[in-house]
């Protein structure tokens, strides 16, 4: 009888690409299942439409009458799409999205029913989540959470369900999700950026943060996935020796996309287009069976919704193609992990990208203002930035040879570094002469030419300036982008406020506006210089250099999360009205708990796979070898038989050695886990899991992977890396 692994492999070999039908041009399909502005214009009365536009653009509240009209229009439109149910689609602190479906259908009497959906149902819903931990904010009588409509993100239809993007709040009003603090952070950076923009253009009344994400992922055949309990339960392979051929030839990245994968991509991209997600890029990534998709950049809140929606789509559609999507940051040891680069910028209502160089000294001074302030924000709040991307999965990726180190730094390119050094050196302490200003302005005016040849881009810093945006490269592939965007927009808002106060003080003392801005930029450049790094972050030299500079290297999540307890951090978010100290404390507790549970699950799966799969397979193989040795001795006599079976005896010894050490390490891990489970304080417990439980993983894996090489291929129970990564 074939083993589960052998049967799975046979299933893979029999796969063929699915045929995907298309209906019309992609441009004609875009946003077809979205209740967007043009649909609203068609379905809403003019008064209600104007109110919706005002609400979307300026955040004003809709009154009950208008909410009823919007709800009625939304229902009528959804029914034309075949919808039978509606749901408030929200983003709890689990990292995934959640929904509770309710039917439009409502009985109104014997044999009678209507499709009902009014303003109250649109604006608020109560999910069935009485046991949900409410973001760490929970009393018995406050167990429920409530969802509230976010008009700034359009509703959409998936299948037969109208999905309404919402925030999620507790009974007592605290934020329980990612969306609400993100919206508050976006409002904060909007206000702060507008005030600074007023130095340069009085017509600027609104600044939007933009986000363009790049989603990396692995595709594994469903049969092989199901034969791996570790992949099923944790999203990563806890065991598995590297294949002889991995990514060293770099032939996957530059190869053609496999046919089965192309069929999958075409279907999920079509569904994404229907939902208004502007996916434009698909390609192989460096590791075998690793891929990437990316859209055009969008307003930050909408972009984040679209990323979460796409991840859900990918997982659903992958199953139709007999694949499973792996969004874990490091599912396979020895090959590249998966990130989700967040490309962030700020844009004005006048159509200006504030992180793109202009055409003259004035617009370039504006660019430098936002550019330098971004660097200063990264410098001052590096610990928070490290914390916002901390997770059990990302710990495996950060600092590997394909990902930025856990040291927060910013790459800006040698040309811009030289320019900042010139400003630092040439802005005079006293009153600047017209000649001084002219010389500086001439240099500043050269920025567009500099950027045309910004070819020295380095990818080893967590932040990289890429010509018109900052790329936050350390975000993990499974993460909700909002976590990074809440922090990045909040620290930028804080820094811009500090900058505005400092410049205004200089102006009040009699300095000209341009001179005041330049002198403040000079001070900021000096103060934030140590965060700039142009070299190779993968080597030990950078670790030593960073330490000399005073930059932290927080390699694990429990240490990274400690910063949320800092009173200054709590004050920052509270002053901006993004998160209260109570909300921040609750989120820290959840992050600790999430880390603990993930390491706990991995440890338990390791113990299970060792005990129920690896040990039995090893013992069976040992018995076969022992029978062979005994056969030699029985036929040839003890001395000659042992000599003839020397290879077999050596193999038995190697296997026994690895088996004994693997089991001993697993037993030590179990003891450590039992001790850690008795620790009540979340932070202490997380550190214990990191330092006393997780520390055994590599040792256990080392011996298990050596056994994989020693055991008969036919008898090894787990699909191997070569099968999972190279069968397509």
C-alpha positions as CSV (number, residue, x, y, z in Angstrom):
1,X,0.0,0.0,0.0
2,X,1.3,3.4,-1.0
3,X,2.1,5.8,1.8
4,X,0.3,9.2,2.1
5,X,3.4,10.9,0.8
6,X,3.7,8.6,-2.3
7,X,0.0,8.9,-3.0
8,X,0.3,12.7,-2.8
9,X,3.2,12.7,-5.2
10,X,1.3,10.6,-7.7
11,X,-1.7,13.1,-7.5
12,X,0.7,16.0,-8.3
13,X,2.1,14.2,-11.3
14,X,-1.5,13.8,-12.7
15,X,-2.4,17.5,-12.4
16,X,-3.2,19.6,-15.5
17,X,-3.7,23.4,-15.8
18,X,-7.3,24.5,-15.3
19,X,-8.9,26.2,-18.3
20,X,-10.0,29.8,-17.4
21,X,-12.6,31.6,-19.5
22,X,-12.6,35.4,-19.8
23,X,-15.5,37.6,-20.5
24,X,-14.4,40.9,-22.0
25,X,-11.4,43.1,-21.7
26,X,-9.8,43.6,-18.3
27,X,-10.5,47.3,-18.4
28,X,-14.2,46.5,-18.9
29,X,-14.2,44.2,-15.8
30,X,-12.5,46.7,-13.5
31,X,-14.6,47.4,-10.4
32,X,-17.7,45.6,-11.8
33,X,-18.5,44.1,-8.4
34,X,-17.8,47.3,-6.4
35,X,-20.3,49.9,-5.2
36,X,-18.0,52.7,-6.3
37,X,-18.6,56.4,-7.1
38,X,-20.1,55.9,-10.5
39,X,-22.5,53.2,-9.3
40,X,-23.5,55.5,-6.4
41,X,-24.1,58.3,-8.9
42,X,-26.5,56.0,-10.8
43,X,-28.3,54.5,-7.8
44,X,-28.4,57.4,-5.3
45,X,-30.6,60.5,-5.3
46,X,-28.5,63.6,-5.9
47,X,-28.7,64.8,-2.3
48,X,-27.6,61.4,-0.9
49,X,-24.8,61.2,-3.5
50,X,-23.5,64.6,-2.5
51,X,-23.5,63.5,1.2
52,X,-21.6,60.3,0.4
53,X,-19.0,62.3,-1.6
54,X,-18.6,64.7,1.3
55,X,-18.3,61.7,3.8
56,X,-15.7,59.9,1.7
57,X,-13.6,63.0,1.0
58,X,-13.9,64.8,4.3
59,X,-15.0,62.2,6.8
60,X,-18.3,64.0,7.6
61,X,-21.1,61.8,9.2
62,X,-24.2,60.8,7.2
63,X,-27.5,61.5,9.0
64,X,-30.0,58.7,9.4
65,X,-32.1,59.7,6.4
66,X,-29.1,59.6,4.0
67,X,-27.9,56.3,5.5
68,X,-31.3,54.8,4.7
69,X,-31.1,56.0,1.2
70,X,-27.6,54.6,0.8
71,X,-28.6,51.3,2.3
72,X,-31.6,51.0,-0.1
73,X,-29.4,51.8,-3.1
74,X,-26.7,49.4,-1.9
75,X,-29.2,46.6,-1.5
76,X,-30.8,47.2,-4.9
77,X,-27.4,47.2,-6.6
78,X,-26.3,44.1,-4.7
79,X,-29.5,42.2,-5.7
80,X,-28.6,42.8,-9.4
81,X,-25.4,41.0,-8.7
82,X,-27.2,38.0,-7.3
83,X,-26.5,38.8,-3.6
84,X,-28.7,37.1,-1.0
85,X,-26.8,38.1,2.2
86,X,-24.8,41.0,3.5
87,X,-21.9,41.2,6.0
88,X,-19.8,43.8,7.8
89,X,-16.3,42.9,6.7
90,X,-13.8,43.8,9.4
91,X,-10.2,43.4,10.5
92,X,-9.9,42.1,14.1
93,X,-6.5,41.7,15.8
94,X,-6.2,38.1,14.6
95,X,-4.4,39.3,11.5
96,X,-7.1,38.0,9.2
97,X,-10.5,39.4,8.2
98,X,-13.8,38.4,9.7
99,X,-17.4,38.4,8.7
100,X,-20.9,37.4,9.9
101,X,-23.5,36.9,7.1
102,X,-27.1,38.0,7.5
103,X,-29.8,37.5,4.9
104,X,-31.6,40.3,3.1
105,X,-34.7,38.1,3.4
106,X,-37.2,38.9,6.1
107,X,-40.7,37.2,6.6
108,X,-43.5,39.8,7.0
109,X,-46.4,37.5,7.4
110,X,-47.9,34.2,6.3
111,X,-46.4,33.3,2.9
112,X,-44.9,36.8,2.5
113,X,-41.3,38.1,2.7
114,X,-39.3,41.1,1.6
115,X,-35.6,41.9,1.0
116,X,-34.8,44.3,3.9
117,X,-31.7,46.4,4.4
118,X,-32.0,49.8,6.1
119,X,-29.6,52.5,7.5
120,X,-29.4,50.9,10.9
121,X,-28.2,47.6,9.4
122,X,-25.7,49.4,7.2
123,X,-24.2,51.5,9.9
124,X,-23.8,48.9,12.6
125,X,-23.8,45.2,13.2
126,X,-23.1,42.9,16.1
127,X,-20.9,39.9,15.1
128,X,-21.5,36.7,16.9
129,X,-18.3,37.0,18.9
130,X,-19.2,36.9,22.6
131,X,-16.1,34.8,23.3
132,X,-13.8,36.9,21.3
133,X,-11.1,38.4,23.5
134,X,-12.0,41.9,22.4
135,X,-8.5,43.0,21.7
136,X,-7.4,42.3,25.3
137,X,-10.1,44.7,26.5
138,X,-12.7,42.6,28.2
139,X,-15.0,42.4,31.1
140,X,-17.7,39.8,31.3
141,X,-20.4,42.4,30.5
142,X,-18.4,43.9,27.8
143,X,-17.6,40.8,25.8
144,X,-19.3,41.9,22.6
145,X,-17.8,43.9,19.8
146,X,-19.6,46.0,17.3
147,X,-18.8,46.8,13.7
148,X,-19.4,50.3,12.2
149,X,-19.5,51.2,8.5
150,X,-16.4,52.9,6.9
151,X,-17.8,54.9,4.0
152,X,-14.3,55.7,2.7
153,X,-13.8,52.1,1.5
154,X,-16.4,51.0,-1.0
155,X,-18.7,48.0,-0.5
156,X,-18.3,45.0,-2.8
157,X,-20.0,41.8,-3.7
158,X,-18.2,38.4,-3.4
159,X,-20.2,35.4,-4.5
160,X,-23.7,36.0,-3.2
161,X,-22.7,38.3,-0.3
162,X,-22.6,42.1,-0.1
163,X,-19.4,43.0,1.9
164,X,-19.4,46.3,3.8
165,X,-15.9,47.4,5.1
166,X,-16.2,48.4,8.7
167,X,-14.3,49.2,11.9
168,X,-14.6,47.0,15.0
169,X,-15.1,48.5,18.4
170,X,-15.7,47.2,21.9
171,X,-18.9,47.7,24.0
172,X,-17.1,50.6,25.7
173,X,-15.9,52.2,22.5
174,X,-12.2,51.1,22.3
175,X,-10.7,50.1,19.0
176,X,-10.5,46.3,18.5
177,X,-9.2,46.3,15.0
178,X,-6.5,47.6,12.6
179,X,-8.8,49.9,10.5
180,X,-9.9,52.4,13.1
181,X,-6.4,53.4,14.3
182,X,-5.3,53.4,10.7
183,X,-8.0,55.9,9.7
184,X,-7.0,58.0,12.7
185,X,-3.3,57.9,11.8
186,X,-4.2,58.9,8.2
187,X,-6.2,61.8,9.6
188,X,-3.3,62.9,11.8
189,X,-0.7,62.8,9.0
190,X,-3.1,64.7,6.7
191,X,-3.5,67.5,9.2
192,X,0.2,67.8,10.0
193,X,1.3,67.5,6.3
194,X,-1.2,70.2,5.2
195,X,0.3,72.7,7.7
196,X,3.8,72.1,6.4
197,X,2.6,72.2,2.8
198,X,1.2,75.7,3.5
199,X,4.8,77.0,3.5
200,X,5.0,76.2,-0.2
201,X,1.5,76.1,-1.6
202,X,-1.6,77.7,0.0
203,X,-3.9,75.7,-2.3
204,X,-3.1,72.4,-0.5
205,X,-6.0,71.5,1.8
206,X,-5.7,67.7,1.9
207,X,-2.8,65.2,2.0
208,X,-3.4,61.5,1.4
209,X,-1.0,58.8,2.4
210,X,-0.6,56.3,-0.5
211,X,0.4,52.6,-0.3
212,X,1.6,50.2,-3.0
213,X,2.2,46.7,-1.6
214,X,4.0,43.8,-3.1
215,X,2.6,40.4,-2.1
216,X,5.1,37.5,-2.1
217,X,3.9,33.9,-1.6
218,X,4.6,30.2,-2.2
219,X,2.4,27.8,-4.0
220,X,2.4,24.2,-2.9
221,X,0.3,21.4,-4.4
222,X,-2.7,20.6,-2.2
223,X,-1.9,16.9,-1.9
224,X,1.6,17.5,-0.7
225,X,0.4,20.2,1.7
226,X,-2.1,17.8,3.2
227,X,0.6,15.2,3.7
228,X,2.6,17.7,5.9
229,X,1.0,18.3,9.3
230,X,3.5,21.1,10.0
231,X,2.4,23.0,6.9
232,X,-1.2,22.5,7.7
233,X,-1.0,23.7,11.3
234,X,1.7,26.3,11.2
235,X,2.2,27.4,7.6
236,X,5.8,26.4,7.5
237,X,7.9,23.2,7.2
238,X,9.3,22.5,10.6
239,X,11.3,19.7,9.2
240,X,13.0,19.1,5.8
241,X,16.5,18.9,4.5
242,X,17.4,21.4,1.8
243,X,17.1,20.0,-1.7
244,X,20.3,19.6,-3.7
245,X,19.1,22.3,-6.0
246,X,17.5,25.3,-4.5
247,X,17.7,28.8,-5.7
248,X,21.5,29.0,-6.1
249,X,21.3,29.0,-9.9
250,X,18.7,31.8,-9.8
251,X,16.9,30.2,-12.7
252,X,13.4,30.4,-11.2
253,X,13.2,34.2,-11.0
254,X,14.2,34.6,-14.6
255,X,12.3,31.5,-15.8
256,X,8.8,31.3,-17.3
257,X,5.8,31.0,-15.1
258,X,4.5,27.4,-14.9
259,X,1.3,26.7,-16.8
260,X,-0.7,25.6,-13.7
261,X,0.4,28.7,-11.8
262,X,-0.4,31.0,-14.8
263,X,-4.0,29.6,-14.8
264,X,-4.3,30.3,-11.1
265,X,-2.9,33.8,-11.5
266,X,-5.3,34.6,-14.3
267,X,-8.3,33.6,-12.3
268,X,-7.4,35.4,-9.0
269,X,-6.3,38.5,-11.0
270,X,-9.7,38.5,-12.8
271,X,-11.5,38.2,-9.5
272,X,-9.3,41.0,-8.1
273,X,-10.0,43.3,-11.1
274,X,-13.8,42.7,-10.6
275,X,-13.4,43.9,-7.0
276,X,-11.5,47.0,-8.1
277,X,-8.0,45.8,-7.0
278,X,-5.7,47.2,-9.7
279,X,-3.3,44.2,-9.9
280,X,-0.9,44.9,-12.7
281,X,2.2,42.8,-11.9
282,X,2.9,39.1,-11.7
283,X,6.2,37.3,-11.7
284,X,8.3,34.5,-10.3
285,X,10.3,35.2,-7.2
286,X,13.8,34.0,-6.4
287,X,12.9,30.8,-4.6
288,X,11.4,27.8,-6.5
289,X,7.6,27.9,-6.4
290,X,7.7,31.4,-5.0
291,X,5.8,34.2,-6.7
292,X,4.7,37.8,-6.4
293,X,1.8,40.0,-7.4
294,X,1.5,43.8,-7.0
295,X,-1.1,46.5,-7.8
296,X,-0.8,50.1,-8.7
297,X,-0.5,52.3,-5.6
298,X,-3.8,53.6,-4.0
299,X,-5.0,55.6,-1.0
300,X,-3.6,53.9,2.0
301,X,-6.8,52.7,3.7
302,X,-8.2,51.4,0.4
303,X,-4.9,49.7,-0.5
304,X,-4.8,47.9,2.8
305,X,-8.4,46.7,2.4
306,X,-7.5,45.5,-1.1
307,X,-4.4,43.6,0.2
308,X,-6.5,41.7,2.8
309,X,-9.1,41.0,0.2
310,X,-6.6,39.7,-2.2
311,X,-4.9,37.4,0.3
312,X,-8.4,35.9,1.0
313,X,-9.1,35.5,-2.8
314,X,-5.7,33.9,-3.4
315,X,-6.3,31.2,-0.8
316,X,-9.8,30.4,-2.0
317,X,-8.9,30.3,-5.7
318,X,-5.7,28.3,-5.1
319,X,-7.8,25.4,-3.8
320,X,-9.8,25.4,-7.1
321,X,-6.4,24.8,-8.8
322,X,-5.3,22.1,-6.4
323,X,-2.8,24.5,-4.8
324,X,-2.4,26.0,-1.3
325,X,-1.0,29.4,-0.8
326,X,1.7,29.8,1.8
327,X,1.9,33.3,3.2
328,X,4.3,32.5,6.0
329,X,7.4,34.6,6.0
330,X,9.8,31.6,6.0
331,X,8.0,28.4,5.0
332,X,11.1,26.6,3.8
333,X,14.5,26.8,5.4
334,X,17.4,27.5,3.1
335,X,15.5,29.4,0.4
336,X,14.2,33.0,0.3
337,X,11.3,33.9,2.6
338,X,8.4,36.1,1.7
339,X,7.9,39.8,2.5
340,X,5.3,42.4,1.6
341,X,7.2,45.6,0.7
342,X,5.1,48.6,1.6
343,X,5.7,51.5,-0.8
344,X,4.6,54.6,1.0
345,X,4.3,58.2,0.0
346,X,2.2,61.4,0.6
347,X,0.2,63.1,-2.1
348,X,-1.7,66.5,-2.1
349,X,-5.1,67.4,-3.4
350,X,-3.3,69.5,-6.0
351,X,-1.8,66.4,-7.5
352,X,1.8,66.6,-6.1
353,X,3.7,63.6,-4.7
354,X,5.5,65.1,-1.8
355,X,8.3,62.5,-2.0
356,X,9.0,63.1,-5.7
357,X,11.5,65.8,-6.7
358,X,10.0,68.8,-8.5
359,X,11.2,71.0,-11.4
360,X,12.6,74.0,-9.6
361,X,14.3,74.9,-6.3
362,X,11.0,75.8,-4.6
363,X,9.3,72.4,-5.3
364,X,12.5,70.6,-4.5
365,X,12.7,72.4,-1.2
366,X,9.3,71.0,-0.5
367,X,10.5,67.6,-1.5
368,X,13.5,67.8,0.8
369,X,11.3,69.0,3.6
370,X,9.2,65.8,3.5
371,X,12.1,63.6,2.6
372,X,14.4,64.7,5.4
373,X,11.5,64.6,7.9
374,X,10.7,61.1,7.0
375,X,14.3,60.1,7.7
376,X,14.1,61.9,11.1
377,X,10.9,60.1,11.9
378,X,12.5,56.7,11.1
379,X,15.5,57.7,13.2
380,X,13.5,58.9,16.3
381,X,11.1,56.0,16.3
382,X,13.1,53.0,15.0
383,X,12.0,50.9,18.0
384,X,8.3,51.4,17.1
385,X,8.9,50.5,13.5
386,X,10.7,47.3,14.5
387,X,7.8,46.4,16.8
388,X,5.1,47.0,14.2
389,X,6.6,44.3,11.9
390,X,7.4,41.9,14.7
391,X,5.9,38.4,14.5
392,X,7.0,34.8,15.1
393,X,7.0,34.2,11.3
394,X,9.0,37.4,10.5
395,X,11.7,36.5,13.0
396,X,12.7,33.6,10.7
397,X,13.0,36.0,7.8
398,X,14.6,39.2,9.1
399,X,18.3,39.1,8.9
400,X,18.4,36.2,6.4
401,X,20.2,36.7,3.2
402,X,17.1,37.8,1.3
403,X,15.6,40.2,3.9
404,X,16.7,43.3,5.6
405,X,18.3,43.0,9.1
406,X,16.3,43.6,12.2
407,X,18.4,46.8,12.5
408,X,16.3,49.7,11.4
409,X,18.1,51.8,8.8
410,X,17.4,53.8,5.7
411,X,19.0,53.7,2.2
412,X,18.7,56.9,0.1
413,X,21.4,56.5,-2.5
414,X,24.9,58.1,-2.7
415,X,23.7,61.1,-4.7
416,X,21.0,62.2,-2.2
417,X,23.4,61.4,0.7
418,X,25.9,63.8,-0.9
419,X,23.2,66.4,-1.2
420,X,22.2,66.1,2.4
421,X,25.8,66.3,3.5
422,X,26.2,69.5,1.4
423,X,23.2,71.1,3.2
424,X,24.6,70.0,6.5
425,X,27.9,71.6,5.7
426,X,26.9,74.7,3.7
427,X,24.0,76.2,5.6
428,X,25.6,78.9,7.7
429,X,24.9,79.4,11.4
430,X,24.3,83.1,11.1
431,X,22.2,85.1,8.7
432,X,22.6,83.6,5.2
433,X,23.7,85.9,2.4
434,X,21.9,86.0,-0.9
435,X,24.9,84.3,-2.5
436,X,24.7,81.4,0.0
437,X,21.0,81.0,-0.7
438,X,21.5,81.1,-4.5
439,X,24.2,78.4,-4.3
440,X,22.1,76.1,-2.2
441,X,19.1,76.7,-4.4
442,X,21.1,75.8,-7.5
443,X,22.2,72.5,-5.9
444,X,18.7,71.8,-4.8
445,X,17.4,72.5,-8.3
446,X,19.6,69.7,-9.6
447,X,17.7,66.9,-7.8
448,X,15.6,65.8,-10.7
449,X,18.7,65.2,-12.8
450,X,20.2,63.2,-9.9
451,X,17.1,61.0,-9.6
452,X,17.1,60.1,-13.2
453,X,20.2,58.0,-12.6
454,X,19.6,56.7,-9.1
455,X,21.1,53.3,-10.0
456,X,22.9,52.6,-6.8
457,X,19.7,51.4,-5.0
458,X,20.5,49.1,-2.2
459,X,18.0,46.5,-0.9
460,X,19.5,45.6,2.4
461,X,18.0,48.4,4.6
462,X,14.4,48.0,6.0
463,X,13.7,51.4,4.4
464,X,14.8,52.3,0.9
465,X,14.1,55.5,-1.0
466,X,13.2,54.5,-4.5
467,X,12.9,57.9,-6.3
468,X,9.3,58.9,-5.3
469,X,8.5,56.9,-2.2
470,X,9.9,55.0,0.7
471,X,9.8,51.2,0.5
472,X,9.3,49.6,3.9
473,X,10.9,46.3,3.1
474,X,10.7,44.6,6.5
475,X,7.0,44.0,6.5
476,X,6.1,40.3,6.5
477,X,4.1,38.6,3.8
478,X,1.3,37.5,6.2
479,X,1.0,40.8,7.9
480,X,-1.9,43.3,7.8
481,X,-0.2,46.3,6.2
482,X,-2.2,48.5,8.6
483,X,0.2,47.6,11.4
484,X,3.1,49.2,9.6
485,X,1.0,52.1,8.2
486,X,-0.5,53.1,11.6
487,X,3.1,53.5,12.9
488,X,4.6,55.1,9.8
489,X,1.9,57.7,9.4
490,X,1.7,58.4,13.1
491,X,5.5,59.0,13.5
492,X,5.4,61.1,10.3
493,X,2.6,63.2,11.7
494,X,4.5,63.7,15.0
495,X,7.7,64.7,13.3
496,X,6.0,67.2,10.9
497,X,4.3,68.8,13.9
498,X,7.7,69.1,15.7
499,X,9.2,70.5,12.5
500,X,6.4,73.1,12.0
501,X,6.8,74.4,15.6
502,X,10.6,74.7,15.1
503,X,10.3,76.5,11.8
504,X,7.6,78.9,13.1
505,X,9.9,79.8,16.0
506,X,12.7,80.7,13.7
507,X,10.4,82.8,11.5
508,X,9.0,84.6,14.6
509,X,12.7,85.5,15.5
510,X,13.0,87.2,12.1
511,X,14.4,84.5,9.8
512,X,13.1,84.4,6.3
513,X,10.9,81.4,5.6
514,X,13.2,79.6,3.2
515,X,16.2,80.2,5.5
516,X,14.2,78.9,8.5
517,X,13.3,75.8,6.7
518,X,16.8,75.2,5.5
519,X,18.3,75.7,8.9
520,X,15.8,73.4,10.5
521,X,16.5,70.8,7.8
522,X,20.2,71.1,8.5
523,X,19.6,70.4,12.2
524,X,17.4,67.4,11.4
525,X,20.0,66.0,8.9
526,X,22.7,66.1,11.6
527,X,20.5,64.5,14.2
528,X,19.3,61.6,12.0
529,X,22.5,60.9,10.1
530,X,23.3,57.6,11.9
531,X,20.1,55.9,10.5
532,X,21.4,56.3,7.0
533,X,23.2,53.3,5.6
534,X,24.5,52.8,2.1
535,X,26.3,49.5,2.5
536,X,25.6,45.8,2.7
537,X,23.4,44.9,5.6
538,X,23.9,41.2,5.4
539,X,27.4,41.1,6.7
540,X,28.7,41.1,10.3
541,X,30.4,44.4,9.6
542,X,27.1,46.2,9.5
543,X,26.0,44.6,12.9
544,X,29.2,46.0,14.5
545,X,28.9,49.4,12.8
546,X,25.3,49.7,13.8
547,X,26.2,48.9,17.4
548,X,28.8,51.7,17.3
549,X,26.2,54.1,15.9
550,X,23.8,53.2,18.8
551,X,21.3,51.4,16.6
552,X,19.4,48.5,18.2
553,X,19.4,44.9,16.7
554,X,16.3,43.4,18.1
555,X,16.3,39.9,16.6
556,X,13.2,38.4,18.3
557,X,9.6,39.5,18.7
558,X,9.3,39.5,22.6
559,X,12.2,42.0,22.9
560,X,10.9,44.1,20.0
561,X,7.4,44.3,21.5
562,X,8.7,45.8,24.8
563,X,8.6,49.3,23.3
564,X,4.8,49.4,23.5
565,X,5.2,49.8,27.3
566,X,7.2,53.0,26.9
567,X,5.4,56.0,28.3
568,X,6.7,58.2,25.5
569,X,5.3,55.8,22.9
570,X,1.9,55.8,24.6
571,X,1.9,59.6,24.7
572,X,2.8,59.8,21.0
573,X,-0.3,57.8,20.0
574,X,-2.5,59.3,22.6
575,X,-1.6,62.9,21.6
576,X,-2.5,62.0,18.0
577,X,-5.8,60.4,19.0
578,X,-4.7,57.2,17.3
579,X,-4.6,54.8,20.2
580,X,-5.2,55.3,23.9
581,X,-2.8,53.9,26.5
582,X,-5.3,51.3,27.3
583,X,-5.7,50.3,23.7
584,X,-1.9,50.2,23.2
585,X,-1.4,48.0,26.3
586,X,-4.1,45.6,25.1
587,X,-2.5,45.3,21.7
588,X,0.9,44.6,23.3
589,X,-0.7,41.8,25.4
590,X,-2.3,40.3,22.3
591,X,1.0,40.4,20.3
592,X,2.7,38.6,23.2
593,X,-0.1,36.0,23.4
594,X,-0.1,35.6,19.6
595,X,3.7,34.9,19.7
596,X,3.3,32.5,22.6
597,X,0.6,30.5,20.9
598,X,2.4,30.3,17.6
599,X,5.6,28.9,19.2
600,X,3.5,26.6,21.3
601,X,1.6,25.2,18.3
602,X,4.9,24.7,16.5
603,X,6.4,22.9,19.5
604,X,3.4,20.6,19.8
605,X,3.4,19.8,16.1
606,X,7.1,19.0,16.3
607,X,6.5,16.6,19.2
608,X,3.5,15.0,17.3
609,X,5.4,14.5,14.0
610,X,8.5,13.1,15.8
611,X,6.5,10.7,17.9
612,X,3.9,9.5,15.3
613,X,5.7,9.8,12.0
614,X,9.5,10.1,12.1
615,X,10.3,7.7,15.0
616,X,8.1,4.9,13.6
617,X,9.6,5.3,10.1
618,X,13.1,5.3,11.5
619,X,12.5,2.3,13.7
620,X,11.0,0.3,10.8
621,X,14.0,1.1,8.6
622,X,16.4,0.2,11.5
623,X,14.6,-3.2,11.8
624,X,15.1,-3.8,8.1
625,X,18.8,-3.1,8.4
626,X,19.1,-5.2,11.6
627,X,17.5,-8.1,9.8
628,X,20.0,-7.7,7.0
629,X,22.9,-7.7,9.4
630,X,21.6,-10.8,11.2
631,X,21.2,-12.5,7.8
632,X,24.9,-11.8,7.1
633,X,25.9,-13.2,10.5
634,X,23.6,-16.2,10.1
635,X,25.1,-17.2,6.7
636,X,28.7,-16.1,7.0
637,X,29.3,-16.4,10.8
638,X,29.7,-13.6,13.3
639,X,33.2,-12.3,12.3
640,X,32.8,-12.5,8.5
641,X,29.2,-11.5,8.7
642,X,29.9,-8.4,10.7
643,X,32.7,-7.5,8.3
644,X,30.5,-7.9,5.3
645,X,27.8,-5.8,7.0
646,X,30.1,-3.0,8.1
647,X,28.3,-0.4,6.1
648,X,25.0,-1.4,7.5
649,X,26.3,-1.3,11.0
650,X,27.8,2.1,10.5
651,X,24.4,3.3,9.2
652,X,22.6,1.8,12.2
653,X,25.0,3.7,14.5
654,X,24.4,7.0,12.7
655,X,20.7,6.6,12.7
656,X,20.6,5.7,16.4
657,X,22.8,8.6,17.3
658,X,20.5,11.1,15.5
659,X,17.4,9.5,16.7
660,X,18.6,9.6,20.4
661,X,19.7,13.2,20.2
662,X,16.5,14.3,18.4
663,X,14.3,12.6,21.0
664,X,16.3,14.0,23.9
665,X,16.0,17.5,22.5
666,X,12.3,17.1,22.0
667,X,11.9,15.9,25.6
668,X,13.9,18.9,26.8
669,X,11.6,21.2,24.8
670,X,8.5,19.5,26.3
671,X,9.9,20.1,29.8
672,X,10.6,23.8,29.0
673,X,7.1,24.2,27.5
674,X,5.5,22.9,30.7
675,X,7.5,25.4,32.8
676,X,6.7,28.3,30.5
677,X,3.0,27.5,30.6
678,X,3.0,28.2,34.3
679,X,4.2,31.8,33.8
680,X,1.3,34.2,34.0
681,X,2.8,37.5,32.9
682,X,2.5,37.7,29.1
683,X,5.8,39.3,28.4
684,X,7.8,37.0,30.7
685,X,5.9,34.0,29.2
686,X,6.8,35.1,25.6
687,X,10.4,35.5,26.5
688,X,10.5,32.1,28.1
689,X,9.0,30.6,25.0
690,X,11.6,32.4,22.9
691,X,14.6,31.5,25.1
692,X,13.7,28.1,26.5
693,X,11.3,26.5,24.0
694,X,12.0,27.8,20.6
695,X,15.8,27.5,21.2
696,X,15.4,23.6,20.8
697,X,13.8,23.9,17.4
698,X,17.1,24.1,15.4
699,X,18.7,21.2,17.3
700,X,15.6,18.9,16.8
701,X,15.4,19.9,13.1
702,X,19.1,19.2,12.5
703,X,18.9,15.6,13.6
704,X,15.5,15.0,11.9
705,X,16.9,16.4,8.6
706,X,20.0,14.2,8.9
707,X,17.6,11.2,9.4
708,X,15.8,12.2,6.3
709,X,19.0,11.7,4.3
710,X,19.7,8.3,6.0
711,X,16.3,6.7,5.8
712,X,15.0,4.8,2.7
713,X,13.3,7.4,0.5
714,X,10.3,5.1,0.1
715,X,9.9,4.9,3.9
716,X,10.3,8.6,4.8
717,X,6.8,9.8,5.7
718,X,7.0,13.6,4.9
719,X,7.0,15.1,1.4
720,X,10.5,16.4,0.8
721,X,11.6,19.9,-0.3
722,X,12.4,18.7,-3.8
723,X,8.9,17.4,-4.2
724,X,7.2,20.5,-2.8
725,X,9.3,23.1,-4.5
726,X,10.0,21.5,-7.9
727,X,6.8,19.6,-8.8
728,X,4.5,22.0,-10.6
